[in-house]
């Protein structure tokens, strides 16, 4: 679930000799790391899951719980690639997460 949501952030751009795609993929991974290590990420995730629980048929709720329990390793993987945004970029990310 989070992987799909995080995968939408900064979709890769085609073209180039392949090196561009690798660079973009690495930048996307670093950005995802910055997002999941942001103190507001837990609130965003909780709000998203709460919405899913309301909109999901009761018989599908265990699927959401299973996805959440298996997502920890993915989040840790992204967090390990966080390199640290500048103060300005961190402020923009905070504002973006607050506005959602």
Biopython code that builds the backbone (N, CA, C, O; Angstrom):
import numpy as np
from Bio.PDB.StructureBuilder import StructureBuilder

atoms = [
    (1, "UNK", "N", (0.828, -1.182, 0.000)),
    (1, "UNK", "CA", (0.000, 0.000, 0.000)),
    (1, "UNK", "C", (0.872, 1.245, 0.000)),
    (1, "UNK", "O", (0.725, 2.089, -0.884)),
    (2, "UNK", "N", (1.810, 1.390, 1.001)),
    (2, "UNK", "CA", (2.661, 2.560, 1.008)),
    (2, "UNK", "C", (3.571, 2.562, -0.199)),
    (2, "UNK", "O", (3.868, 3.619, -0.755)),
    (3, "UNK", "N", (4.023, 1.370, -0.615)),
    (3, "UNK", "CA", (4.921, 1.308, -1.760)),
    (3, "UNK", "C", (4.246, 1.910, -2.980)),
    (3, "UNK", "O", (4.868, 2.662, -3.730)),
    (4, "UNK", "N", (2.959, 1.579, -3.185)),
    (4, "UNK", "CA", (2.240, 2.146, -4.326)),
    (4, "UNK", "C", (2.111, 3.653, -4.163)),
    (4, "UNK", "O", (2.300, 4.402, -5.121)),
    (5, "UNK", "N", (1.791, 4.097, -2.958)),
    (5, "UNK", "CA", (1.641, 5.535, -2.729)),
    (5, "UNK", "C", (2.979, 6.244, -2.880)),
    (5, "UNK", "O", (3.054, 7.306, -3.499)),
    (6, "UNK", "N", (4.028, 5.668, -2.323)),
    (6, "UNK", "CA", (5.334, 6.286, -2.430)),
    (6, "UNK", "C", (5.868, 6.201, -3.846)),
    (6, "UNK", "O", (6.635, 7.063, -4.274)),
    (7, "UNK", "N", (5.471, 5.174, -4.575)),
    (7, "UNK", "CA", (5.922, 5.018, -5.947)),
    (7, "UNK", "C", (5.390, 6.099, -6.858)),
    (7, "UNK", "O", (5.986, 6.382, -7.897)),
    (8, "UNK", "N", (4.285, 6.705, -6.489)),
    (8, "UNK", "CA", (3.714, 7.766, -7.314)),
    (8, "UNK", "C", (4.512, 9.055, -7.198)),
    (8, "UNK", "O", (4.402, 9.928, -8.059)),
    (9, "UNK", "N", (5.299, 9.187, -6.166)),
    (9, "UNK", "CA", (6.050, 10.408, -5.945)),
    (9, "UNK", "C", (7.223, 10.432, -6.911)),
    (9, "UNK", "O", (8.099, 9.570, -6.843)),
    (10, "UNK", "N", (7.251, 11.407, -7.808)),
    (10, "UNK", "CA", (8.371, 11.571, -8.713)),
    (10, "UNK", "C", (8.542, 10.403, -9.651)),
    (10, "UNK", "O", (9.611, 9.794, -9.677)),
    (11, "UNK", "N", (7.529, 10.068, -10.422)),
    (11, "UNK", "CA", (7.620, 8.960, -11.368)),
    (11, "UNK", "C", (8.808, 9.173, -12.296)),
    (11, "UNK", "O", (9.112, 10.303, -12.678)),
    (12, "UNK", "N", (9.478, 8.079, -12.659)),
    (12, "UNK", "CA", (10.669, 8.190, -13.487)),
    (12, "UNK", "C", (10.316, 8.676, -14.875)),
    (12, "UNK", "O", (9.212, 8.456, -15.372)),
    (13, "UNK", "N", (11.274, 9.339, -15.484)),
    (13, "UNK", "CA", (11.101, 9.921, -16.807)),
    (13, "UNK", "C", (11.883, 9.079, -17.795)),
    (13, "UNK", "O", (13.037, 8.738, -17.536)),
    (14, "UNK", "N", (11.276, 8.737, -18.925)),
    (14, "UNK", "CA", (11.947, 7.929, -19.931)),
    (14, "UNK", "C", (12.927, 8.752, -20.735)),
    (14, "UNK", "O", (12.986, 9.975, -20.605)),
    (15, "UNK", "N", (13.694, 8.074, -21.564)),
    (15, "UNK", "CA", (14.635, 8.764, -22.438)),
    (15, "UNK", "C", (16.031, 8.736, -21.882)),
    (15, "UNK", "O", (16.278, 8.209, -20.797)),
    (16, "UNK", "N", (16.943, 9.310, -22.640)),
    (16, "UNK", "CA", (18.328, 9.361, -22.210)),
    (16, "UNK", "C", (19.014, 8.030, -22.459)),
    (16, "UNK", "O", (18.461, 7.137, -23.100)),
    (17, "UNK", "N", (20.213, 7.916, -21.946)),
    (17, "UNK", "CA", (20.994, 6.708, -22.169)),
    (17, "UNK", "C", (20.841, 5.685, -21.059)),
    (17, "UNK", "O", (21.601, 4.718, -21.016)),
    (18, "UNK", "N", (19.909, 5.863, -20.184)),
    (18, "UNK", "CA", (19.731, 4.954, -19.062)),
    (18, "UNK", "C", (20.332, 5.516, -17.793)),
    (18, "UNK", "O", (19.831, 5.262, -16.697)),
    (19, "UNK", "N", (21.417, 6.290, -17.935)),
    (19, "UNK", "CA", (22.033, 6.918, -16.773)),
    (19, "UNK", "C", (21.104, 7.925, -16.129)),
    (19, "UNK", "O", (21.066, 8.059, -14.906)),
    (20, "UNK", "N", (20.348, 8.639, -16.967)),
    (20, "UNK", "CA", (19.382, 9.597, -16.446)),
    (20, "UNK", "C", (18.321, 8.889, -15.617)),
    (20, "UNK", "O", (17.930, 9.375, -14.555)),
    (21, "UNK", "N", (17.859, 7.749, -16.098)),
    (21, "UNK", "CA", (16.825, 6.993, -15.379)),
    (21, "UNK", "C", (17.351, 6.507, -14.033)),
    (21, "UNK", "O", (16.615, 6.495, -13.046)),
    (22, "UNK", "N", (18.614, 6.107, -13.988)),
    (22, "UNK", "CA", (19.206, 5.652, -12.727)),
    (22, "UNK", "C", (19.319, 6.814, -11.756)),
    (22, "UNK", "O", (19.022, 6.668, -10.570)),
    (23, "UNK", "N", (19.747, 7.966, -12.253)),
    (23, "UNK", "CA", (19.865, 9.149, -11.404)),
    (23, "UNK", "C", (18.506, 9.574, -10.860)),
    (23, "UNK", "O", (18.374, 9.884, -9.676)),
    (24, "UNK", "N", (17.498, 9.588, -11.728)),
    (24, "UNK", "CA", (16.146, 9.956, -11.309)),
    (24, "UNK", "C", (15.633, 8.950, -10.278)),
    (24, "UNK", "O", (15.025, 9.340, -9.281)),
    (25, "UNK", "N", (15.874, 7.668, -10.512)),
    (25, "UNK", "CA", (15.416, 6.645, -9.572)),
    (25, "UNK", "C", (16.078, 6.832, -8.206)),
    (25, "UNK", "O", (15.421, 6.674, -7.177)),
    (26, "UNK", "N", (17.367, 7.166, -8.185)),
    (26, "UNK", "CA", (18.062, 7.389, -6.920)),
    (26, "UNK", "C", (17.527, 8.640, -6.220)),
    (26, "UNK", "O", (17.346, 8.644, -5.003)),
    (27, "UNK", "N", (17.276, 9.697, -6.990)),
    (27, "UNK", "CA", (16.708, 10.915, -6.396)),
    (27, "UNK", "C", (15.322, 10.638, -5.823)),
    (27, "UNK", "O", (14.981, 11.136, -4.750)),
    (28, "UNK", "N", (14.528, 9.849, -6.533)),
    (28, "UNK", "CA", (13.194, 9.500, -6.041)),
    (28, "UNK", "C", (13.289, 8.714, -4.741)),
    (28, "UNK", "O", (12.527, 8.953, -3.804)),
    (29, "UNK", "N", (14.226, 7.780, -4.691)),
    (29, "UNK", "CA", (14.399, 6.969, -3.481)),
    (29, "UNK", "C", (14.822, 7.857, -2.308)),
    (29, "UNK", "O", (14.342, 7.676, -1.189)),
    (30, "UNK", "N", (15.714, 8.811, -2.560)),
    (30, "UNK", "CA", (16.139, 9.725, -1.502)),
    (30, "UNK", "C", (14.976, 10.597, -1.034)),
    (30, "UNK", "O", (14.826, 10.851, 0.161)),
    (31, "UNK", "N", (14.148, 11.056, -1.986)),
    (31, "UNK", "CA", (12.991, 11.874, -1.622)),
    (31, "UNK", "C", (12.015, 11.057, -0.769)),
    (31, "UNK", "O", (11.471, 11.563, 0.212)),
    (32, "UNK", "N", (11.801, 9.815, -1.140)),
    (32, "UNK", "CA", (10.917, 8.954, -0.356)),
    (32, "UNK", "C", (11.479, 8.766, 1.050)),
    (32, "UNK", "O", (10.727, 8.718, 2.024)),
    (33, "UNK", "N", (12.799, 8.661, 1.150)),
    (33, "UNK", "CA", (13.426, 8.557, 2.458)),
    (33, "UNK", "C", (13.184, 9.788, 3.298)),
    (33, "UNK", "O", (12.922, 9.684, 4.496)),
    (34, "UNK", "N", (13.270, 10.959, 2.680)),
    (34, "UNK", "CA", (12.999, 12.201, 3.402)),
    (34, "UNK", "C", (11.546, 12.261, 3.867)),
    (34, "UNK", "O", (11.260, 12.747, 4.961)),
    (35, "UNK", "N", (10.647, 11.775, 3.048)),
    (35, "UNK", "CA", (9.223, 11.801, 3.409)),
    (35, "UNK", "C", (8.952, 10.872, 4.578)),
    (35, "UNK", "O", (8.301, 11.276, 5.542)),
    (36, "UNK", "N", (9.438, 9.630, 4.518)),
    (36, "UNK", "CA", (9.120, 8.681, 5.584)),
    (36, "UNK", "C", (9.835, 8.990, 6.884)),
    (36, "UNK", "O", (9.422, 8.505, 7.938)),
    (37, "UNK", "N", (10.912, 9.795, 6.842)),
    (37, "UNK", "CA", (11.581, 10.179, 8.084)),
    (37, "UNK", "C", (11.059, 11.498, 8.639)),
    (37, "UNK", "O", (11.475, 11.918, 9.718)),
    (38, "UNK", "N", (10.157, 12.154, 7.919)),
    (38, "UNK", "CA", (9.578, 13.402, 8.400)),
    (38, "UNK", "C", (8.691, 13.111, 9.603)),
    (38, "UNK", "O", (7.937, 12.138, 9.583)),
    (39, "UNK", "N", (8.759, 13.918, 10.638)),
    (39, "UNK", "CA", (7.931, 13.680, 11.830)),
    (39, "UNK", "C", (6.426, 13.685, 11.537)),
    (39, "UNK", "O", (5.650, 13.104, 12.295)),
    (40, "UNK", "N", (6.013, 14.326, 10.462)),
    (40, "UNK", "CA", (4.589, 14.380, 10.134)),
    (40, "UNK", "C", (4.114, 13.161, 9.339)),
    (40, "UNK", "O", (2.913, 12.988, 9.131)),
    (41, "UNK", "N", (5.053, 12.315, 8.893)),
    (41, "UNK", "CA", (4.679, 11.171, 8.068)),
    (41, "UNK", "C", (3.729, 10.216, 8.797)),
    (41, "UNK", "O", (2.773, 9.718, 8.203)),
    (42, "UNK", "N", (3.988, 9.965, 10.064)),
    (42, "UNK", "CA", (3.123, 9.042, 10.831)),
    (42, "UNK", "C", (1.679, 9.539, 10.862)),
    (42, "UNK", "O", (0.747, 8.743, 10.752)),
    (43, "UNK", "N", (1.493, 10.847, 11.009)),
    (43, "UNK", "CA", (0.139, 11.412, 11.009)),
    (43, "UNK", "C", (-0.506, 11.256, 9.640)),
    (43, "UNK", "O", (-1.688, 10.929, 9.537)),
    (44, "UNK", "N", (0.274, 11.490, 8.592)),
    (44, "UNK", "CA", (-0.238, 11.328, 7.233)),
    (44, "UNK", "C", (-0.647, 9.882, 6.988)),
    (44, "UNK", "O", (-1.726, 9.622, 6.457)),
    (45, "UNK", "N", (0.202, 8.949, 7.370)),
    (45, "UNK", "CA", (-0.089, 7.536, 7.179)),
    (45, "UNK", "C", (-1.323, 7.120, 7.977)),
    (45, "UNK", "O", (-2.173, 6.393, 7.464)),
    (46, "UNK", "N", (-1.427, 7.569, 9.214)),
    (46, "UNK", "CA", (-2.585, 7.231, 10.046)),
    (46, "UNK", "C", (-3.882, 7.757, 9.436)),
    (46, "UNK", "O", (-4.897, 7.061, 9.428)),
    (47, "UNK", "N", (-3.845, 8.986, 8.929)),
    (47, "UNK", "CA", (-5.039, 9.557, 8.303)),
    (47, "UNK", "C", (-5.405, 8.789, 7.033)),
    (47, "UNK", "O", (-6.583, 8.554, 6.766)),
    (48, "UNK", "N", (-4.406, 8.403, 6.258)),
    (48, "UNK", "CA", (-4.656, 7.642, 5.031)),
    (48, "UNK", "C", (-5.280, 6.283, 5.348)),
    (48, "UNK", "O", (-6.251, 5.874, 4.710)),
    (49, "UNK", "N", (-4.722, 5.597, 6.328)),
    (49, "UNK", "CA", (-5.240, 4.279, 6.701)),
    (49, "UNK", "C", (-6.647, 4.405, 7.276)),
    (49, "UNK", "O", (-7.494, 3.548, 7.021)),
    (50, "UNK", "N", (-6.907, 5.452, 8.042)),
    (50, "UNK", "CA", (-8.256, 5.666, 8.572)),
    (50, "UNK", "C", (-9.259, 5.838, 7.435)),
    (50, "UNK", "O", (-10.365, 5.301, 7.494)),
    (51, "UNK", "N", (-8.877, 6.582, 6.407)),
    (51, "UNK", "CA", (-9.760, 6.743, 5.244)),
    (51, "UNK", "C", (-9.984, 5.411, 4.540)),
    (51, "UNK", "O", (-11.104, 5.091, 4.142)),
    (52, "UNK", "N", (-8.921, 4.644, 4.391)),
    (52, "UNK", "CA", (-9.062, 3.328, 3.749)),
    (52, "UNK", "C", (-10.009, 2.426, 4.537)),
    (52, "UNK", "O", (-10.829, 1.717, 3.955)),
    (53, "UNK", "N", (-9.891, 2.459, 5.851)),
    (53, "UNK", "CA", (-10.737, 1.597, 6.684)),
    (53, "UNK", "C", (-12.214, 1.969, 6.539)),
    (53, "UNK", "O", (-13.080, 1.095, 6.568)),
    (54, "UNK", "N", (-12.499, 3.250, 6.386)),
    (54, "UNK", "CA", (-13.879, 3.695, 6.221)),
    (54, "UNK", "C", (-14.430, 3.260, 4.864)),
    (54, "UNK", "O", (-15.590, 2.862, 4.754)),
    (55, "UNK", "N", (-13.600, 3.339, 3.848)),
    (55, "UNK", "CA", (-14.057, 3.083, 2.479)),
    (55, "UNK", "C", (-13.914, 1.626, 2.033)),
    (55, "UNK", "O", (-14.357, 1.276, 0.939)),
    (56, "UNK", "N", (-13.311, 0.782, 2.851)),
    (56, "UNK", "CA", (-13.043, -0.599, 2.465)),
    (56, "UNK", "C", (-14.114, -1.525, 3.029)),
    (56, "UNK", "O", (-14.502, -1.401, 4.190)),
    (57, "UNK", "N", (-14.592, -2.458, 2.199)),
    (57, "UNK", "CA", (-15.544, -3.446, 2.721)),
    (57, "UNK", "C", (-14.923, -4.239, 3.877)),
    (57, "UNK", "O", (-13.722, -4.509, 3.885)),
    (58, "UNK", "N", (-15.738, -4.596, 4.821)),
    (58, "UNK", "CA", (-15.273, -5.258, 6.043)),
    (58, "UNK", "C", (-14.436, -6.503, 5.746)),
    (58, "UNK", "O", (-13.448, -6.761, 6.435)),
    (59, "UNK", "N", (-14.817, -7.268, 4.740)),
    (59, "UNK", "CA", (-14.073, -8.496, 4.455)),
    (59, "UNK", "C", (-12.681, -8.226, 3.875)),
    (59, "UNK", "O", (-11.862, -9.141, 3.797)),
    (60, "UNK", "N", (-12.403, -6.985, 3.469)),
    (60, "UNK", "CA", (-11.093, -6.628, 2.927)),
    (60, "UNK", "C", (-10.173, -5.957, 3.949)),
    (60, "UNK", "O", (-9.000, -5.720, 3.660)),
    (61, "UNK", "N", (-10.692, -5.649, 5.137)),
    (61, "UNK", "CA", (-9.884, -4.975, 6.155)),
    (61, "UNK", "C", (-8.629, -5.762, 6.541)),
    (61, "UNK", "O", (-7.584, -5.150, 6.763)),
    (62, "UNK", "N", (-8.690, -7.091, 6.631)),
    (62, "UNK", "CA", (-7.453, -7.822, 6.942)),
    (62, "UNK", "C", (-6.349, -7.597, 5.903)),
    (62, "UNK", "O", (-5.167, -7.684, 6.235)),
    (63, "UNK", "N", (-6.714, -7.315, 4.675)),
    (63, "UNK", "CA", (-5.725, -7.038, 3.641)),
    (63, "UNK", "C", (-4.954, -5.764, 3.971)),
    (63, "UNK", "O", (-3.735, -5.711, 3.812)),
    (64, "UNK", "N", (-5.665, -4.745, 4.429)),
    (64, "UNK", "CA", (-5.011, -3.494, 4.813)),
    (64, "UNK", "C", (-4.047, -3.750, 5.968)),
    (64, "UNK", "O", (-2.910, -3.278, 5.948)),
    (65, "UNK", "N", (-4.496, -4.487, 6.960)),
    (65, "UNK", "CA", (-3.643, -4.772, 8.122)),
    (65, "UNK", "C", (-2.402, -5.562, 7.708)),
    (65, "UNK", "O", (-1.306, -5.301, 8.205)),
    (66, "UNK", "N", (-2.569, -6.520, 6.807)),
    (66, "UNK", "CA", (-1.426, -7.308, 6.345)),
    (66, "UNK", "C", (-0.428, -6.435, 5.594)),
    (66, "UNK", "O", (0.781, -6.575, 5.778)),
    (67, "UNK", "N", (-0.921, -5.542, 4.757)),
    (67, "UNK", "CA", (-0.034, -4.644, 4.020)),
    (67, "UNK", "C", (0.726, -3.729, 4.974)),
    (67, "UNK", "O", (1.913, -3.469, 4.779)),
    (68, "UNK", "N", (0.043, -3.244, 6.000)),
    (68, "UNK", "CA", (0.714, -2.383, 6.978)),
    (68, "UNK", "C", (1.820, -3.130, 7.715)),
    (68, "UNK", "O", (2.906, -2.591, 7.927)),
    (69, "UNK", "N", (1.543, -4.357, 8.098)),
    (69, "UNK", "CA", (2.544, -5.115, 8.856)),
    (69, "UNK", "C", (3.758, -5.465, 7.997)),
    (69, "UNK", "O", (4.863, -5.602, 8.522)),
    (70, "UNK", "N", (3.570, -5.610, 6.703)),
    (70, "UNK", "CA", (4.686, -5.948, 5.813)),
    (70, "UNK", "C", (5.399, -4.715, 5.268)),
    (70, "UNK", "O", (6.427, -4.846, 4.604)),
    (71, "UNK", "N", (4.882, -3.540, 5.532)),
    (71, "UNK", "CA", (5.473, -2.327, 4.961)),
    (71, "UNK", "C", (6.640, -1.785, 5.772)),
    (71, "UNK", "O", (7.375, -0.928, 5.282)),
    (72, "UNK", "N", (6.832, -2.258, 6.995)),
    (72, "UNK", "CA", (7.892, -1.723, 7.851)),
    (72, "UNK", "C", (9.254, -1.828, 7.191)),
    (72, "UNK", "O", (10.034, -0.877, 7.234)),
    (73, "UNK", "N", (9.557, -2.971, 6.579)),
    (73, "UNK", "CA", (10.880, -3.132, 5.961)),
    (73, "UNK", "C", (11.063, -2.157, 4.795)),
    (73, "UNK", "O", (12.165, -1.656, 4.574)),
    (74, "UNK", "N", (9.996, -1.890, 4.057)),
    (74, "UNK", "CA", (10.070, -0.947, 2.942)),
    (74, "UNK", "C", (10.346, 0.463, 3.462)),
    (74, "UNK", "O", (11.178, 1.183, 2.910)),
    (75, "UNK", "N", (9.649, 0.848, 4.521)),
    (75, "UNK", "CA", (9.853, 2.178, 5.093)),
    (75, "UNK", "C", (11.270, 2.324, 5.636)),
    (75, "UNK", "O", (11.895, 3.370, 5.465)),
    (76, "UNK", "N", (11.780, 1.279, 6.289)),
    (76, "UNK", "CA", (13.160, 1.329, 6.792)),
    (76, "UNK", "C", (14.151, 1.459, 5.643)),
    (76, "UNK", "O", (15.152, 2.169, 5.744)),
    (77, "UNK", "N", (13.858, 0.764, 4.549)),
    (77, "UNK", "CA", (14.728, 0.833, 3.375)),
    (77, "UNK", "C", (14.779, 2.250, 2.827)),
    (77, "UNK", "O", (15.856, 2.766, 2.528)),
    (78, "UNK", "N", (13.618, 2.880, 2.694)),
    (78, "UNK", "CA", (13.581, 4.265, 2.213)),
    (78, "UNK", "C", (14.256, 5.204, 3.205)),
    (78, "UNK", "O", (14.984, 6.113, 2.806)),
    (79, "UNK", "N", (14.018, 4.988, 4.490)),
    (79, "UNK", "CA", (14.597, 5.866, 5.505)),
    (79, "UNK", "C", (16.117, 5.809, 5.470)),
    (79, "UNK", "O", (16.781, 6.802, 5.767)),
    (80, "UNK", "N", (16.672, 4.661, 5.112)),
    (80, "UNK", "CA", (18.129, 4.529, 5.079)),
    (80, "UNK", "C", (18.747, 5.346, 3.952)),
    (80, "UNK", "O", (19.954, 5.587, 3.966)),
    (81, "UNK", "N", (17.951, 5.776, 2.977)),
    (81, "UNK", "CA", (18.480, 6.541, 1.853)),
    (81, "UNK", "C", (18.286, 8.044, 2.029)),
    (81, "UNK", "O", (18.720, 8.822, 1.179)),
    (82, "UNK", "N", (17.652, 8.456, 3.101)),
    (82, "UNK", "CA", (17.430, 9.888, 3.327)),
    (82, "UNK", "C", (18.783, 10.574, 3.504)),
    (82, "UNK", "O", (19.602, 10.143, 4.316)),
    (83, "UNK", "N", (19.009, 11.632, 2.748)),
    (83, "UNK", "CA", (20.292, 12.326, 2.799)),
    (83, "UNK", "C", (20.206, 13.672, 3.490)),
    (83, "UNK", "O", (21.234, 14.284, 3.780)),
    (84, "UNK", "N", (19.030, 14.131, 3.751)),
    (84, "UNK", "CA", (18.864, 15.414, 4.426)),
    (84, "UNK", "C", (18.575, 16.542, 3.462)),
    (84, "UNK", "O", (19.443, 16.963, 2.697)),
    (85, "UNK", "N", (17.374, 17.018, 3.505)),
    (85, "UNK", "CA", (16.981, 18.156, 2.679)),
    (85, "UNK", "C", (17.559, 19.423, 3.269)),
    (85, "UNK", "O", (17.904, 19.475, 4.449)),
    (86, "UNK", "N", (17.661, 20.434, 2.442)),
    (86, "UNK", "CA", (18.028, 21.752, 2.951)),
    (86, "UNK", "C", (16.880, 22.252, 3.831)),
    (86, "UNK", "O", (15.777, 21.706, 3.797)),
    (87, "UNK", "N", (17.148, 23.282, 4.606)),
    (87, "UNK", "CA", (16.110, 23.843, 5.481)),
    (87, "UNK", "C", (14.892, 24.262, 4.670)),
    (87, "UNK", "O", (13.758, 24.016, 5.078)),
    (88, "UNK", "N", (15.123, 24.896, 3.520)),
    (88, "UNK", "CA", (14.017, 25.351, 2.667)),
    (88, "UNK", "C", (13.202, 24.160, 2.165)),
    (88, "UNK", "O", (11.973, 24.176, 2.226)),
    (89, "UNK", "N", (13.888, 23.128, 1.670)),
    (89, "UNK", "CA", (13.180, 21.952, 1.160)),
    (89, "UNK", "C", (12.417, 21.243, 2.273)),
    (89, "UNK", "O", (11.299, 20.776, 2.053)),
    (90, "UNK", "N", (13.006, 21.156, 3.468)),
    (90, "UNK", "CA", (12.345, 20.510, 4.606)),
    (90, "UNK", "C", (11.077, 21.285, 4.959)),
    (90, "UNK", "O", (10.042, 20.689, 5.256)),
    (91, "UNK", "N", (11.161, 22.613, 4.926)),
    (91, "UNK", "CA", (9.996, 23.444, 5.225)),
    (91, "UNK", "C", (8.896, 23.212, 4.195)),
    (91, "UNK", "O", (7.722, 23.123, 4.553)),
    (92, "UNK", "N", (9.270, 23.112, 2.912)),
    (92, "UNK", "CA", (8.280, 22.833, 1.866)),
    (92, "UNK", "C", (7.626, 21.477, 2.079)),
    (92, "UNK", "O", (6.412, 21.344, 1.925)),
    (93, "UNK", "N", (8.418, 20.470, 2.432)),
    (93, "UNK", "CA", (7.870, 19.137, 2.685)),
    (93, "UNK", "C", (6.923, 19.170, 3.886)),
    (93, "UNK", "O", (5.844, 18.577, 3.839)),
    (94, "UNK", "N", (7.317, 19.856, 4.959)),
    (94, "UNK", "CA", (6.437, 19.989, 6.125)),
    (94, "UNK", "C", (5.105, 20.617, 5.725)),
    (94, "UNK", "O", (4.043, 20.125, 6.104)),
    (95, "UNK", "N", (5.165, 21.701, 4.962)),
    (95, "UNK", "CA", (3.932, 22.368, 4.529)),
    (95, "UNK", "C", (3.081, 21.450, 3.664)),
    (95, "UNK", "O", (1.857, 21.430, 3.795)),
    (96, "UNK", "N", (3.713, 20.701, 2.793)),
    (96, "UNK", "CA", (2.982, 19.769, 1.932)),
    (96, "UNK", "C", (2.278, 18.703, 2.775)),
    (96, "UNK", "O", (1.106, 18.405, 2.544)),
    (97, "UNK", "N", (2.982, 18.134, 3.742)),
    (97, "UNK", "CA", (2.376, 17.090, 4.577)),
    (97, "UNK", "C", (1.268, 17.645, 5.461)),
    (97, "UNK", "O", (0.290, 16.952, 5.742)),
    (98, "UNK", "N", (1.415, 18.880, 5.897)),
    (98, "UNK", "CA", (0.366, 19.513, 6.721)),
    (98, "UNK", "C", (-0.880, 19.765, 5.872)),
    (98, "UNK", "O", (-2.000, 19.566, 6.342)),
    (99, "UNK", "N", (-0.690, 20.205, 4.617)),
    (99, "UNK", "CA", (-1.808, 20.542, 3.750)),
    (99, "UNK", "C", (-2.605, 19.334, 3.301)),
    (99, "UNK", "O", (-3.770, 19.470, 2.928)),
    (100, "UNK", "N", (-2.007, 18.162, 3.330)),
    (100, "UNK", "CA", (-2.731, 16.966, 2.906)),
    (100, "UNK", "C", (-3.727, 16.655, 3.923)),
    (100, "UNK", "O", (-4.467, 15.681, 3.785)),
]
sb = StructureBuilder()
sb.init_structure("model")
sb.init_model(0)
sb.init_chain("A")
sb.init_seg("    ")
for serial, (resi, resn, name, xyz) in enumerate(atoms, 1):
    if name == "N":
        sb.init_residue(resn, " ", resi, " ")
    sb.init_atom(name, np.array(xyz, "f"), 0.0, 1.0, " ", f" {name:<3s}", serial, name[0])
structure = sb.get_structure()
